[in-house]
Amino acid sequence: MIVLLAGIIVLHLTVLVLLFISTIVNSWWYYSEINSLDIWQNCTWIDLWNCQPYTTNEWLQAVQAMMVLSVIFSFLSVILFFCQLFALQKGGRFYITGIFQLLAGICVMSGAAIYTVQYPHIHGERYDGSYGFSYILAWIAFPLTLCSGIIYVILRKRE
């Protein structure tokens, strides 16, 4: 039982780290070897990173909001899990924790999907490039978050 609990906690913390990295690291889109774009800023390498914030773009703000919400929901889910672990009655299920984790998964999927469909509108003329590792991490975090949420919904508390 302790191994199962440790595995669930490690999975959840891994998901939380992936979501946090994909939200804050500057590598959602590369359009040359020295230029990368993020959901927060546009950076160019000239002996060091020179980053400029974006102008207002509704699609980009939607991606930013979804990614931030996914981190918040996942963080709340881990806190709720520990609270429920000690307060839940024997045989009870971790429904609230699972729902928050599933919401985090839906948010990260929505943010990455919006970015996938709308990147020409987000980046303007600089859309001839490739996706960066933060974008890929967001898509990797999506199924892991859903699996974690489903595990929490199915999981029962035992003694």
Buried (B, 14 or more C-beta within 10 A) or exposed (E): EEEEEEEBBEBBEBBBEBBBBBBBBBBBBBBEEEBBBBBBEBBEEEEEEEEEEBEEBEBBEBBBBBBBBBBBBBBBBBEBBEEBEEEBEEEEBBBBBBBBBBBBBBBBBBBBBBBEEBBEEBBEEBEEBEBBBBBBBBBBBBEBBBBBBBBBBEBEBEE
